[in-house]
Amino acid sequence: MDKLKKKLIILDADGTIWDSEKDVFLAFNHTLKINENKEITKEEFRRLAGLDLKDMFEKVLPEKQKEFANTYVKEYRKYYIDEGHYIDETILFENVKETLENLKKQGFYMAIASGKPKRILDKMVEHFCLKEIDMVLGVGESEFNPKPDPGIVCYIMKKLNIPKENVIMVGDTKVDIMTGKNAKIDTISVTYGYENLEVLEKSNPTYLIDDFKTLEEIVEYKQD
């Protein structure tokens, strides 16, 4: 297999480099419980994979309550971020830390482009000592449009002055793949995240991988 010669790897966060599903699920249901006296199942939650947080709430709220989605987003973030429930159960996926270290040794630039706010991403990157990450950006609480709008990815490429042919997007959902395609860059989807495998296959990423360390078999740093 010929390796893809790249300089920049743009990574999704939740479901790609760390397993935050339990904490996010509990915080989401906590918000629904105190406001709507309802909860959703893990299966229902997984069907929301990749959506912006506001859209997630709108999907599960009755029609007359959808107008409160923005308020619920604020309450969710107060509980999840400000009250410190973002790291109760969250862990790095297997082989992530070692793979990032090896890719950094090759010379790769690496960035995070997530739906989360940057302020929580910075905390989590610091918590997991991911010093290999060069840039961290989040859609939440920012002027970026939610993925699959490619704005956040294009901003990273421009800021690091790396052309699209030298960039690859790695994520775990259809939305991540669409984001990469909208930015006209190659895409890799991990199969261990939050999206259904059949959905990922139909989204047609450049590569599908079952283990994060497989990145090292697919990409090679492009020398000038």
N, CA, C and O of each residue as an XYZ file, in Angstrom:
896
protein
N       0.840     -1.200      0.000
C       0.000      0.000      0.000
C       0.878      1.254      0.000
O       1.736      1.423      0.867
N       0.655      2.123     -0.976
C       1.372      3.389     -1.018
C       0.828      4.320      0.056
O      -0.380      4.528      0.167
N       1.733      4.868      0.837
C       1.301      5.757      1.911
C       0.891      7.122      1.361
O       1.404      7.579      0.339
N      -0.044      7.759      2.061
C      -0.439      9.127      1.729
C       0.601     10.073      2.294
O       0.868     10.056      3.496
N       1.183     10.888      1.451
C       2.212     11.834      1.891
C       1.524     13.141      2.301
O       0.952     13.845      1.469
N       1.593     13.445      3.589
C       0.895     14.596      4.160
C       1.820     15.342      5.115
O       2.889     14.851      5.476
N       1.392     16.534      5.515
C       2.116     17.322      6.517
C       1.264     17.591      7.756
O       1.798     17.740      8.855
N      -0.054     17.655      7.584
C      -0.975     18.040      8.655
C      -2.074     17.006      8.823
O      -2.725     16.614      7.854
N      -2.276     16.568     10.059
C      -3.372     15.667     10.407
C      -4.340     16.433     11.298
O      -3.980     16.865     12.394
N      -5.577     16.601     10.819
C      -6.615     17.283     11.606
C      -7.516     16.219     12.222
O      -8.076     15.379     11.518
N      -7.648     16.266     13.533
C      -8.335     15.222     14.286
C      -9.627     15.722     14.925
O      -9.667     16.805     15.508
N     -10.668     14.928     14.808
C     -11.826     15.100     15.679
C     -11.392     14.644     17.074
O     -10.346     14.012     17.220
N     -12.179     14.957     18.085
C     -11.797     14.599     19.460
C     -12.663     13.468     20.020
O     -12.187     12.344     20.181
N     -13.930     13.763     20.316
C     -14.823     12.749     20.891
C     -15.008     11.583     19.926
O     -15.375     11.782     18.768
N     -14.755     10.376     20.404
C     -14.951      9.200     19.575
C     -13.791      8.897     18.652
O     -13.800      7.889     17.945
N     -12.776      9.779     18.653
C     -11.624      9.594     17.776
C     -10.336      9.446     18.574
O      -9.617      8.460     18.412
N     -10.039     10.423     19.437
C      -8.830     10.298     20.256
C      -9.156      9.980     21.719
O      -8.348      9.368     22.417
N     -10.330     10.393     22.177
C     -10.711      9.987     23.531
C     -12.156      9.498     23.567
O     -12.998      9.924     22.776
N     -12.415      8.598     24.503
C     -13.739      7.991     24.676
C     -14.485      8.754     25.763
O     -14.331      8.484     26.954
N     -15.288      9.703     25.332
C     -16.015     10.580     26.262
C     -17.506     10.275     26.290
O     -18.282     11.007     26.905
N     -17.910      9.190     25.622
C     -19.336      8.940     25.432
C     -20.106      8.908     26.748
O     -21.177      9.507     26.847
N     -19.583      8.223     27.754
C     -20.331      8.082     29.001
C     -20.554      9.442     29.671
O     -21.663      9.743     30.113
N     -19.499     10.263     29.748
C     -19.628     11.572     30.394
C     -20.578     12.483     29.622
O     -21.397     13.179     30.221
N     -20.469     12.481     28.291
C     -21.340     13.328     27.462
C     -22.783     12.856     27.565
O     -23.701     13.668     27.678
N     -22.979     11.550     27.525
C     -24.322     10.973     27.621
C     -24.976     11.321     28.961
O     -26.142     11.713     29.008
N     -24.220     11.176     30.039
C     -24.763     11.474     31.369
C     -25.080     12.961     31.519
O     -26.089     13.323     32.125
N     -24.221     13.823     30.969
C     -24.460     15.265     31.058
C     -25.670     15.666     30.221
O     -26.450     16.529     30.624
N     -25.827     15.039     29.057
C     -26.971     15.320     28.186
C     -28.269     14.912     28.879
O     -29.236     15.674     28.891
N     -28.289     13.718     29.454
C     -29.491     13.251     30.140
C     -29.750     14.041     31.420
O     -30.905     14.264     31.784
N     -28.691     14.465     32.103
C     -28.850     15.314     33.283
C     -29.610     16.584     32.924
O     -30.511     17.006     33.648
N     -29.238     17.188     31.799
C     -29.898     18.424     31.351
C     -31.347     18.168     30.983
O     -32.226     18.957     31.331
N     -31.605     17.071     30.281
C     -32.989     16.732     29.933
C     -33.821     16.446     31.174
O     -34.988     16.829     31.251
N     -33.210     15.767     32.149
C     -33.948     15.356     33.348
C     -34.394     16.568     34.165
O     -35.537     16.625     34.618
N     -33.495     17.537     34.354
C     -33.852     18.670     35.212
C     -34.779     19.658     34.506
O     -35.470     20.437     35.164
N     -34.800     19.632     33.177
C     -35.640     20.574     32.436
C     -36.922     19.957     31.883
O     -37.963     20.613     31.839
N     -36.844     18.696     31.460
C     -37.973     18.062     30.790
C     -38.489     16.836     31.532
O     -39.492     16.239     31.140
N     -37.791     16.462     32.616
C     -38.129     15.244     33.345
C     -38.192     14.031     32.418
O     -39.084     13.189     32.524
N     -37.210     13.966     31.501
C     -37.131     12.834     30.588
C     -35.669     12.486     30.360
O     -34.783     13.304     30.608
N     -35.423     11.284     29.891
C     -34.087     10.839     29.522
C     -34.184     10.044     28.232
O     -35.247      9.525     27.894
N     -33.067      9.948     27.509
C     -33.040      9.129     26.304
C     -32.128      7.927     26.543
O     -31.300      7.932     27.454
N     -32.292      6.911     25.719
C     -31.480      5.710     25.847
C     -30.121      5.916     25.175
O     -29.938      6.857     24.403
N     -29.177      5.031     25.475
C     -27.862      5.091     24.841
C     -27.994      4.921     23.322
O     -27.275      5.563     22.556
N     -28.913      4.057     22.896
C     -29.125      3.852     21.462
C     -29.638      5.131     20.804
O     -29.180      5.494     19.721
N     -30.585      5.816     21.449
C     -31.091      7.085     20.907
C     -29.988      8.134     20.862
O     -29.901      8.919     19.918
N     -29.151      8.139     21.889
C     -28.057      9.091     21.955
C     -27.065      8.856     20.822
O     -26.581      9.806     20.206
N     -26.769      7.608     20.554
C     -25.795      7.286     19.501
C     -26.288      7.689     18.115
O     -25.487      7.950     17.217
N     -27.591      7.737     17.947
C     -28.129      8.163     16.651
C     -27.903      9.651     16.407
O     -28.078     10.136     15.289
N     -27.514     10.376     17.460
C     -27.240     11.809     17.342
C     -25.769     12.082     17.038
O     -25.348     13.238     16.985
N     -24.990     11.024     16.839
C     -23.539     11.138     16.665
C     -23.162     12.149     15.599
O     -23.680     12.119     14.483
N     -22.252     13.045     15.958
C     -21.717     14.010     15.004
C     -22.464     15.320     14.919
O     -21.957     16.286     14.349
N     -23.677     15.371     15.483
C     -24.467     16.601     15.412
C     -23.946     17.662     16.370
O     -23.348     17.341     17.398
N     -24.173     18.919     16.033
C     -23.921     20.030     16.936
C     -24.818     19.866     18.165
O     -25.926     19.342     18.061
N     -24.337     20.314     19.327
C     -25.071     20.107     20.578
C     -26.477     20.701     20.530
O     -27.427     20.078     21.005
N     -26.618     21.880     19.970
C     -27.950     22.500     19.850
C     -28.871     21.615     19.004
O     -30.038     21.422     19.343
N     -28.339     21.082     17.908
C     -29.138     20.201     17.056
C     -29.517     18.916     17.783
O     -30.603     18.374     17.576
N     -28.615     18.431     18.636
C     -28.922     17.227     19.413
C     -30.133     17.449     20.299
O     -31.033     16.611     20.355
N     -30.154     18.576     20.990
C     -31.304     18.865     21.856
C     -32.572     19.049     21.030
O     -33.639     18.572     21.417
N     -32.464     19.727     19.913
C     -33.649     19.950     19.081
C     -34.228     18.635     18.574
O     -35.442     18.513     18.409
N     -33.371     17.655     18.327
C     -33.832     16.367     17.812
C     -34.681     15.606     18.828
O     -35.569     14.845     18.444
N     -34.416     15.806     20.117
C     -35.102     15.003     21.139
C     -36.183     15.779     21.888
O     -36.929     15.195     22.674
N     -36.274     17.082     21.655
C     -37.272     17.893     22.355
C     -38.601     17.918     21.607
O     -38.616     17.877     20.377
N     -39.721     17.986     22.335
C     -41.020     18.185     21.684
C     -41.007     19.504     20.918
O     -40.243     20.411     21.250
N     -41.838     19.610     19.912
C     -41.849     20.782     19.042
C     -41.947     22.091     19.819
O     -41.233     23.047     19.517
N     -42.820     22.137     20.809
C     -43.038     23.376     21.553
C     -41.867     23.739     22.467
O     -41.786     24.863     22.961
N     -40.952     22.775     22.691
C     -39.812     23.032     23.568
C     -38.506     23.304     22.806
O     -37.498     23.655     23.420
N     -38.515     23.148     21.494
C     -37.300     23.290     20.706
C     -36.688     24.683     20.846
O     -35.478     24.845     20.693
N     -37.503     25.673     21.132
C     -36.997     27.045     21.274
C     -36.058     27.189     22.475
O     -35.333     28.178     22.584
N     -36.073     26.202     23.376
C     -35.217     26.270     24.564
C     -33.870     25.562     24.359
O     -33.082     25.448     25.298
N     -33.607     25.092     23.148
C     -32.383     24.308     22.893
C     -31.126     25.080     23.277
O     -30.217     24.510     23.880
N     -31.058     26.357     22.941
C     -29.867     27.155     23.276
C     -29.674     27.264     24.786
O     -28.545     27.231     25.275
N     -30.773     27.393     25.518
C     -30.708     27.459     26.974
C     -30.183     26.142     27.538
O     -29.384     26.133     28.475
N     -30.635     25.037     26.962
C     -30.196     23.726     27.443
C     -28.717     23.498     27.145
O     -28.013     22.852     27.922
N     -28.251     24.030     26.018
C     -26.820     23.937     25.694
C     -25.997     24.625     26.782
O     -24.976     24.093     27.217
N     -26.435     25.799     27.220
C     -25.726     26.536     28.275
C     -25.739     25.762     29.585
O     -24.731     25.703     30.290
N     -26.893     25.164     29.909
C     -26.994     24.400     31.152
C     -26.142     23.130     31.084
O     -25.509     22.743     32.066
N     -26.134     22.497     29.925
C     -25.282     21.315     29.723
C     -23.824     21.675     29.957
O     -23.116     20.973     30.679
N     -23.372     22.768     29.348
C     -21.967     23.158     29.460
C     -21.607     23.595     30.883
O     -20.473     23.409     31.324
N     -22.558     24.166     31.586
C     -22.312     24.525     32.983
C     -22.036     23.260     33.797
O     -21.103     23.220     34.599
N     -22.851     22.235     33.583
C     -22.685     20.984     34.315
C     -21.438     20.236     33.851
O     -20.632     19.791     34.668
N     -21.287     20.101     32.532
C     -20.220     19.277     31.961
C     -18.843     19.926     32.099
O     -17.871     19.263     32.460
N     -18.768     21.230     31.807
C     -17.474     21.913     31.825
C     -17.210     22.584     33.171
O     -16.255     22.247     33.871
N     -18.078     23.546     33.523
C     -17.805     24.389     34.689
C     -17.840     23.612     35.999
O     -17.088     23.914     36.925
N     -18.715     22.609     36.075
C     -18.791     21.808     37.294
C     -17.871     20.586     37.252
O     -17.847     19.790     38.190
N     -17.113     20.442     36.158
C     -16.034     19.457     36.104
C     -16.405     18.025     35.828
O     -15.692     17.119     36.257
N     -17.509     17.781     35.119
C     -17.910     16.396     34.847
C     -17.401     15.892     33.495
O     -17.844     14.847     33.019
N     -16.488     16.616     32.883
C     -15.988     16.251     31.560
C     -14.938     15.151     31.617
O     -14.586     14.589     30.580
N     -14.441     14.839     32.773
C     -13.345     13.885     32.868
C     -13.632     12.789     33.900
O     -12.715     12.088     34.329
N     -14.897     12.638     34.297
C     -15.251     11.613     35.280
C     -14.880     10.216     34.787
O     -14.269      9.435     35.517
N     -15.252      9.907     33.549
C     -15.047      8.555     33.002
C     -14.262      8.568     31.692
O     -13.929      7.504     31.170
N     -13.963      9.734     31.157
C     -13.331      9.838     29.842
C     -11.873      9.367     29.869
O     -11.106      9.714     30.768
N     -11.511      8.566     28.857
C     -10.141      8.057     28.729
C      -9.701      8.143     27.265
O     -10.534      8.232     26.364
N      -8.401      8.116     27.042
C      -7.887      8.040     25.676
C      -8.187      6.654     25.105
O      -8.164      5.659     25.829
N      -8.466      6.597     23.809
C      -8.591      5.302     23.160
C      -7.219      4.625     23.095
O      -6.179      5.279     23.174
N      -7.248      3.327     22.951
C      -6.020      2.529     22.906
C      -5.097      3.009     21.789
O      -5.547      3.279     20.675
N      -3.828      3.112     22.087
C      -2.755      3.419     21.141
C      -2.726      4.876     20.656
O      -1.912      5.216     19.798
N      -3.588      5.728     21.184
C      -3.614      7.115     20.721
C      -2.338      7.862     21.094
O      -1.696      8.460     20.230
N      -1.971      7.833     22.360
C      -0.820      8.607     22.828
C       0.455      8.186     22.104
O       1.210      9.036     21.631
N       0.694      6.891     22.016
C       1.911      6.385     21.377
C       1.951      6.748     19.896
O       3.004      7.098     19.364
N       0.797      6.663     19.234
C       0.732      6.973     17.810
C       0.983      8.452     17.551
O       1.700      8.809     16.616
N       0.391      9.317     18.378
C       0.637     10.752     18.224
C       2.118     11.074     18.413
O       2.683     11.895     17.691
N       2.732     10.420     19.387
C       4.168     10.643     19.631
C       4.998     10.228     18.419
O       5.920     10.940     18.023
N       4.675      9.088     17.836
C       5.420      8.599     16.677
C       5.217      9.490     15.451
O       6.159      9.744     14.701
N       3.988      9.960     15.251
C       3.710     10.846     14.122
C       4.425     12.180     14.287
O       4.918     12.748     13.312
N       4.483     12.679     15.509
C       5.180     13.940     15.779
C       6.676     13.796     15.482
O       7.301     14.725     14.971
N       7.246     12.637     15.801
C       8.662     12.396     15.530
C       8.952     12.435     14.032
O      10.042     12.822     13.610
N       7.964     12.029     13.234
C       8.132     12.094     11.779
C       8.148     13.536     11.277
O       8.735     13.832     10.236
N       7.492     14.438     12.033
C       7.436     15.833     11.624
C       6.042     16.373     11.395
O       5.881     17.541     11.041
N       5.027     15.539     11.594
C       3.657     15.968     11.329
C       3.220     17.132     12.217
O       3.555     17.187     13.400
N       2.463     18.065     11.625
C       1.665     19.004     12.390
C       0.356     18.295     12.700
O      -0.172     17.557     11.868
N      -0.169     18.523     13.910
C      -1.442     17.906     14.272
C      -2.335     18.919     14.974
O      -1.885     19.691     15.821
N      -3.609     18.898     14.602
C      -4.573     19.858     15.144
C      -5.872     19.142     15.485
O      -6.194     18.108     14.901
N      -6.611     19.699     16.429
C      -7.945     19.208     16.780
C      -8.984     20.184     16.249
O      -8.881     21.395     16.444
N      -9.992     19.628     15.571
C     -11.145     20.411     15.111
C     -12.392     19.695     15.614
O     -12.809     18.686     15.046
N     -12.983     20.223     16.681
C     -14.063     19.531     17.387
C     -15.306     20.405     17.487
O     -15.251     21.621     17.305
N     -16.427     19.754     17.780
C     -17.652     20.497     18.037
C     -17.684     21.108     19.426
O     -18.515     21.972     19.704
N     -16.790     20.668     20.301
C     -16.721     21.196     21.657
C     -16.163     22.623     21.657
O     -15.522     23.032     20.690
N     -16.400     23.386     22.734
C     -15.740     24.687     22.881
C     -14.237     24.513     23.111
O     -13.805     23.537     23.725
N     -13.457     25.455     22.619
C     -12.008     25.398     22.772
C     -11.595     25.337     24.245
O     -10.616     24.674     24.586
N     -12.332     26.023     25.115
C     -11.928     26.081     26.517
C     -11.954     24.705     27.193
O     -11.153     24.446     28.092
N     -12.865     23.824     26.769
C     -12.879     22.488     27.334
C     -11.865     21.591     26.642
O     -11.259     20.727     27.275
N     -11.681     21.798     25.343
C     -10.682     21.021     24.611
C      -9.289     21.268     25.177
O      -8.505     20.333     25.339
N      -8.984     22.527     25.475
C      -7.676     22.858     26.055
C      -7.465     22.132     27.383
O      -6.374     21.629     27.653
N      -8.508     22.079     28.210
C      -8.421     21.393     29.500
C      -8.150     19.902     29.300
O      -7.344     19.308     30.016
N      -8.833     19.303     28.320
C      -8.713     17.863     28.106
C      -7.364     17.510     27.481
O      -6.755     16.502     27.836
N      -6.908     18.334     26.561
C      -5.587     18.118     25.965
C      -4.508     18.196     27.047
O      -3.572     17.396     27.062
N      -4.648     19.160     27.942
C      -3.692     19.291     29.039
C      -3.784     18.099     29.983
O      -2.761     17.572     30.421
N      -5.005     17.672     30.297
C      -5.206     16.541     31.204
C      -4.520     15.282     30.684
O      -3.909     14.537     31.450
N      -4.627     15.049     29.373
C      -4.055     13.845     28.778
C      -2.614     14.051     28.289
O      -2.022     13.161     27.679
N      -2.060     15.243     28.569
C      -0.661     15.547     28.223
C      -0.394     15.321     26.735
O       0.612     14.717     26.364
N      -1.292     15.803     25.897
C      -1.139     15.633     24.453
C      -0.323     16.801     23.879
O      -0.839     17.650     23.153
N       0.948     16.809     24.226
C       1.838     17.885     23.804
C       2.118     17.847     22.306
O       2.658     18.800     21.744
N       1.752     16.751     21.668
C       1.988     16.607     20.236
C       1.020     17.449     19.401
O       1.265     17.687     18.218
N      -0.073     17.898     20.012
C      -1.076     18.679     19.293
C      -0.614     20.129     19.167
O      -0.322     20.785     20.167
N      -0.553     20.621     17.932
C      -0.049     21.968     17.676
C      -1.124     23.045     17.760
O      -0.827     24.204     18.048
N      -2.368     22.660     17.509
C      -3.437     23.656     17.451
C      -4.751     23.012     17.879
O      -5.053     21.886     17.484
N      -5.521     23.718     18.675
C      -6.798     23.203     19.175
C      -7.893     24.227     18.883
O      -7.813     25.377     19.316
N      -8.908     23.799     18.150
C     -10.042     24.672     17.850
C     -11.349     23.914     18.059
O     -11.431     22.709     17.820
N     -12.363     24.641     18.506
C     -13.679     24.054     18.694
C     -14.765     24.941     18.127
O     -14.649     26.167     18.135
N     -15.808     24.322     17.639
C     -16.945     25.056     17.076
C     -17.758     25.732     18.174
O     -18.192     26.873     18.017
N     -17.966     25.019     19.298
C     -18.796     25.549     20.376
C     -18.291     26.877     20.908
O     -17.088     27.075     21.078
N     -19.220     27.786     21.168
C     -18.914     29.115     21.708
C     -17.936     29.884     20.809
O     -17.118     30.663     21.299
N     -18.026     29.664     19.506
C     -17.148     30.356     18.561
C     -17.970     30.861     17.382
O     -19.185     30.668     17.326
N     -17.293     31.507     16.448
C     -17.963     32.003     15.252
C     -17.954     30.977     14.122
O     -18.517     31.224     13.055
N     -17.313     29.819     14.351
C     -17.316     28.771     13.334
C     -18.692     28.125     13.243
O     -19.356     27.919     14.259
N     -19.115     27.807     12.030
C     -20.344     27.047     11.850
C     -20.088     25.583     12.202
O     -18.965     25.100     12.057
N     -21.114     24.877     12.661
C     -20.931     23.461     13.002
C     -20.454     22.650     11.806
O     -20.805     22.951     10.665
N     -19.646     21.610     12.069
C     -19.331     20.651     11.016
C     -20.649     20.030     10.534
O     -21.546     19.824     11.351
N     -20.799     19.728      9.251
C     -19.780     19.557      8.222
C     -19.357     20.815      7.472
O     -18.661     20.714      6.462
N     -19.755     21.994      7.935
C     -19.174     23.193      7.344
C     -17.654     23.098      7.496
O     -17.173     22.801      8.589
N     -16.895     23.340      6.439
C     -15.444     23.130      6.500
C     -14.671     24.310      7.073
O     -13.440     24.296      7.080
N     -15.377     25.333      7.553
C     -14.719     26.554      7.997
C     -13.611     26.340      9.004
O     -12.536     26.926      8.878
N     -13.858     25.506     10.006
C     -12.872     25.296     11.059
C     -11.624     24.592     10.510
O     -10.505     24.883     10.931
N     -11.828     23.668      9.571
C     -10.711     22.957      8.949
C      -9.916     23.894      8.039
O      -8.685     23.898      8.062
N     -10.622     24.675      7.252
C      -9.951     25.624      6.348
C      -9.160     26.665      7.134
O      -8.090     27.091      6.701
N      -9.683     27.071      8.284
C      -8.983     28.036      9.122
C      -7.655     27.448      9.607
O      -6.629     28.128      9.587
N      -7.678     26.197     10.037
C      -6.456     25.544     10.514
C      -5.423     25.458      9.390
O      -4.246     25.750      9.603
N      -5.859     25.059      8.197
C      -4.937     24.944      7.073
C      -4.307     26.295      6.739
O      -3.111     26.391      6.464
N      -5.139     27.333      6.770
C      -4.641     28.676      6.458
C      -3.686     29.168      7.535
O      -2.641     29.746      7.234
N      -4.052     28.934      8.796
C      -3.238     29.410      9.918
C      -1.864     28.739      9.915
O      -0.859     29.383     10.218
N      -1.816     27.456      9.575
C      -0.552     26.718      9.559
C       0.129     26.773      8.185
O       1.224     26.244      7.994
N      -0.546     27.424      7.240
C       0.001     27.623      5.889
C       0.355     26.295      5.218
O       1.443     26.127      4.667
N      -0.595     25.357      5.281
C      -0.401     24.043      4.681
C      -1.517     23.813      3.655
O      -2.691     23.839      4.022
N      -1.180     23.591      2.388
C      -2.200     23.410      1.349
C      -2.989     22.130      1.521
O      -2.514     21.179      2.141
N      -4.196     22.102      0.972
C      -5.129     20.996      1.206
C      -4.605     19.643      0.739
O      -4.969     18.617      1.314
N      -3.758     19.617     -0.291
C      -3.242     18.339     -0.762
C      -2.300     17.685      0.252
O      -1.988     16.499      0.145
N      -1.853     18.465      1.233
C      -0.951     17.941      2.266
C      -1.653     17.713      3.608
O      -1.001     17.598      4.646
N      -2.992     17.650      3.577
C      -3.780     17.577      4.811
C      -4.726     16.380      4.774
O      -5.243     16.017      3.717
N      -4.943     15.776      5.932
C      -5.925     14.701      6.050
C      -6.761     14.915      7.310
O      -6.261     15.385      8.332
N      -8.043     14.563      7.215
C      -8.978     14.680      8.339
C      -9.265     13.299      8.900
O      -9.566     12.369      8.152
N      -9.171     13.165     10.225
C      -9.447     11.887     10.894
C     -10.602     12.077     11.874
O     -10.537     12.937     12.752
N     -11.656     11.280     11.726
C     -12.804     11.386     12.621
C     -13.538     10.069     12.741
O     -13.110      9.052     12.197
N     -14.655     10.098     13.462
C     -15.389      8.849     13.708
C     -16.831      8.891     13.233
O     -17.566      7.923     13.434
N     -17.258      9.983     12.610
C     -18.655     10.082     12.186
C     -18.766     10.509     10.723
O     -17.812     10.996     10.117
N     -19.948     10.310     10.189
C     -20.269     10.764      8.833
C     -20.015     12.262      8.702
O     -19.541     12.734      7.669
N     -20.332     12.994      9.751
C     -20.140     14.446      9.724
C     -18.663     14.802      9.554
O     -18.334     15.740      8.829
N     -17.778     14.066     10.211
C     -16.345     14.317     10.055
C     -15.890     14.071      8.622
O     -15.122     14.851      8.058
N     -16.373     12.977      8.043
C     -16.019     12.659      6.658
C     -16.519     13.751      5.721
O     -15.789     14.199      4.836
N     -17.762     14.179      5.916
C     -18.334     15.239      5.077
C     -17.557     16.546      5.240
O     -17.374     17.293      4.278
N     -17.102     16.815      6.470
C     -16.314     18.025      6.721
C     -15.037     18.004      5.895
O     -14.686     18.987      5.242
N     -14.347     16.866      5.934
C     -13.130     16.734      5.145
C     -13.388     16.861      3.659
O     -12.650     17.543      2.948
N     -14.430     16.207      3.194
C     -14.754     16.280      1.774
C     -15.126     17.702      1.363
O     -14.757     18.154      0.279
N     -15.851     18.403      2.222
C     -16.219     19.796      1.915
C     -14.997     20.698      1.867
O     -14.993     21.715      1.173
N     -13.951     20.318      2.615
C     -12.691     21.070      2.581
C     -11.768     20.565      1.474
O     -10.670     21.086      1.278
N     -12.235     19.530      0.749
C     -11.484     18.949     -0.374
C     -10.153     18.340      0.057
O      -9.124     18.512     -0.597
N     -10.208     17.613      1.196
C      -9.028     16.911      1.683
C      -9.364     15.433      1.870
O     -10.533     15.057      1.954
N      -8.319     14.596      1.936
C      -8.512     13.170      2.192
C      -9.063     12.957      3.601
O      -8.883     13.789      4.490
N      -9.737     11.825      3.780
C     -10.382     11.534      5.069
C     -10.081     10.117      5.528
O      -9.997      9.189      4.724
N      -9.922      9.969      6.830
C      -9.803      8.651      7.456
C     -10.856      8.572      8.553
O     -10.981      9.485      9.369
N     -11.607      7.486      8.569
C     -12.610      7.300      9.612
C     -12.245      6.115     10.480
O     -11.936      5.036      9.976
N     -12.281      6.320     11.795
C     -12.075      5.220     12.734
C     -13.409      4.521     12.969
O     -14.458      5.164     13.013
N     -13.359      3.209     13.118
C     -14.600      2.432     13.252
C     -14.992      2.166     14.695
O     -16.060      1.610     14.951
N     -14.131      2.561     15.658
C     -14.402      2.258     17.065
C     -15.156      3.381     17.776
O     -15.394      3.298     18.981
N     -15.532      4.422     17.049
C     -16.177      5.582     17.658
C     -17.678      5.434     17.794
O     -18.176      4.362     18.138
N     -18.401      6.516     17.522
C     -19.822      6.573     17.855
C     -20.764      6.360     16.676
O     -21.982      6.311     16.851
N     -20.198      6.235     15.469
C     -21.046      6.094     14.290
C     -21.209      4.630     13.906
O     -20.330      3.807     14.161
N     -22.330      4.321     13.299
C     -22.602      2.990     12.772
C     -21.672      2.700     11.597
O     -21.456      3.562     10.744
N     -21.120      1.482     11.552
C     -20.152      1.125     10.516
C     -20.745      1.247      9.118
O     -20.073      1.712      8.198
N     -21.984      0.837      8.956
C     -22.624      0.910      7.642
C     -22.715      2.361      7.164
O     -22.522      2.644      5.982
N     -23.008      3.273      8.086
C     -23.080      4.694      7.738
C     -21.708      5.200      7.307
O     -21.590      5.957      6.343
N     -20.671      4.775      8.031
C     -19.301      5.182      7.687
C     -18.918      4.680      6.295
O     -18.346      5.421      5.496
N     -19.234      3.434      6.017
C     -18.879      2.856      4.717
C     -19.573      3.598      3.583
O     -18.964      3.851      2.543
N     -20.834      3.946      3.771
C     -21.579      4.671      2.744
C     -21.055      6.091      2.559
O     -21.234      6.695      1.501
N     -20.404      6.619      3.599
C     -19.858      7.974      3.516
C     -18.565      8.015      2.698
O     -18.102      9.084      2.298
N     -17.992      6.836      2.457
C     -16.858      6.685      1.554
C     -15.636      7.528      1.910
O     -15.205      8.363      1.115
N     -15.075      7.313      3.105
C     -13.814      7.992      3.431
C     -12.670      7.410      2.590
O     -12.824      6.351      1.982
N     -11.554      8.084      2.555
C     -10.395      7.566      1.822
C      -9.958      6.232      2.422
O      -9.624      5.298      1.693
N      -9.963      6.146      3.764
C      -9.642      4.906      4.466
C     -10.543      4.749      5.688
O     -10.958      5.728      6.307
N     -10.832      3.489      6.017
C     -11.473      3.117      7.283
C     -10.452      2.342      8.096
O      -9.793      1.447      7.567
N     -10.309      2.675      9.391
C      -9.352      1.947     10.231
C     -10.020      1.517     11.537
O     -10.895      2.204     12.063
N      -9.585      0.366     12.043
C     -10.151     -0.184     13.272
C      -9.335      0.172     14.505
O      -9.806      0.013     15.631
N      -8.111      0.654     14.295
C      -7.199      0.948     15.397
C      -6.454      2.238     15.059
O      -5.981      2.406     13.935
N      -6.350      3.134     16.014
C      -5.714      4.433     15.758
C      -4.278      4.274     15.262
O      -3.806      5.083     14.464
N      -3.585      3.241     15.726
C      -2.185      3.077     15.350
C      -2.015      2.778     13.863
O      -0.919      2.928     13.323
N      -3.096      2.355     13.197
C      -3.035      2.085     11.755
C      -2.719      3.350     10.963
O      -2.294      3.275      9.810
N      -2.925      4.503     11.580
C      -2.546      5.764     10.933
C      -1.095      5.735     10.463
O      -0.763      6.265      9.403
N      -0.245      5.115     11.257
C       1.178      5.065     10.925
C       1.440      4.243      9.665
O       2.463      4.432      9.006
N       0.528      3.334      9.325
C       0.676      2.521      8.125
C       0.120      3.230      6.894
O       0.402      2.831      5.763
N      -0.671      4.282      7.113
C      -1.363      4.942      6.008
C      -0.694      6.243      5.592
O      -0.620      6.554      4.403
N      -0.202      7.013      6.577
C       0.359      8.330      6.260
C       1.864      8.375      6.469
O       2.419      7.677      7.318
N       2.490      9.199      5.684
C       3.931      9.422      5.777
C       4.185     10.912      5.630
O       3.565     11.574      4.797
N       5.104     11.445      6.443
C       5.357     12.873      6.381
C       5.967     13.242      5.035
O       6.931     12.625      4.582
N       5.392     14.246      4.413
C       5.869     14.710      3.101
C       7.022     15.674      3.269
O       6.854     16.777      3.790
N       8.164     15.262      2.834
C       9.350     16.117      2.909
C       9.297     17.178      1.809
O       8.785     16.926      0.718
N       9.824     18.353      2.100
C       9.867     19.409      1.084
C      10.938     19.094      0.036
O      11.127     19.866     -0.904
